[in-house]
C-alpha cells in the first residue's frame, strides 16, 4: 500500500485528494505541491470530410464569396478560408474547389479588399 500524508493537518489523505506529489517542507512545516510541466499542444486540425459545409445559405449561387472593403490592409486583396480545407488556414489556398466538386457544395472564401 502506498504511503499517504495528511494534507495540512486536516486528517485527509493527500492520496485521496489526488495530491500524491504533495511533500511536507522540513524547514517551514508547510506543504509544497509539485505540478508536472505542461505538454506543448500540437496544432488541432478540424475537418468534416465528405460533408456539406454550407447546407442552406445562397444555394442558388455557384460559389458563395463575400467581399468586405477595409481601409487599413497591407495587401490589396486577402482571401480567408471558410471551408476548413485550406493547407494555409486561415488563408484560402483554393481547397474549396476540390471540396465543392466532391460534395456538390458551393462554399468559397471571404475576400478582404483594400479600399
N, C-alpha and C positions, 0 to 999 in steps of 0.2 A: 504494500500500500504506500502511495506517495505521501511524503510528509507535507503537512499544511501548517500555516502560520495564521494567527488570528489577525484580522485587519484592525489596526488602530485600537487594540484593546477591547474590541466590541464583542469578542467571543465568536464572531462569524469567520468561518474558514475562508482564507484567500482563494483556495482552490474552488470553493463553492461560488465565489464571486467571479470566477474566471480570471483572477489576477495571479496566476501561477508565477509571474515574473516579479511579484512584489517582494522586495527584500528589505528587512529592517536595517537601518543605518546604525552601526555600533557607536558612532560618536554623538549623535544627536538624539537617538531614540525615535526618529521619525522614519516612516517607510518611504522608499523610493520606487517608483514604477518605471520599468524599462520597457519602452514600446519598440516593436520591431520597425526597421526602416521601411518607409512606404515603397512599394514597387512602382517603377515607371510604367505608366499605361501606354499601350500602343494605340495607334490610330484606329478608330472604330469605322468600319465600312458598313453603310446601310444600303441594302439593295432589295428590290422587290422584283426579282427576275420573273419574266413572263406574265406580269400583271399589268393591267392598265393603270396608269398613274392619274390620268385625268378622266374620271368617269362621266362628267356631265357639263363641264364648262366649255361653251362655244364649240360644240361638236360639229357644227356645220362648216367650220373653217378647216382647211387642210393642215395648218400648223398654228398653234396659239403662241404668238410672240407679242409681248408688250414692250413698249418703249417708254422710257422716262427721261425727260430732259433735265439735266443738272448743270448748274453753272460752275461748280468747283470740282472738276475732274482733271486728272493729269493726262488722260488719253481721250481722244475724240469719241471713241466707242468702246464699251466694255460689255461683253456678254456673260451673264451669270446663269449657271445651270439650274434647271428646275425639274430635271428628270432623274437625278441621282445616279446617272450612268457615266458621268464625266471622270476621266482619269486625272483631270486637273481641278477637281472640285475645290472651291465653289465656282470656279470659272468654267464656262462651257467649252467643250472640245468637239462638239458635234455628235456626241454619243447618242443623242436623242433620235438621230436619223435611223440607226440600226434598230433601236427600240421601237420606233413608230412603225417601221416595216414589219417587224416581227409580231407586234401585238395589235396593229390597227389603231394605235393611239395617235394623238395629234399634239403632243407636248413639245414646246420649243423654249428657247432661252428668254431671259429678261434682259433687254438691252438698255444700258445706261448711255445716253448721248450727251456730249458736252455742248452747252449752248453757245 
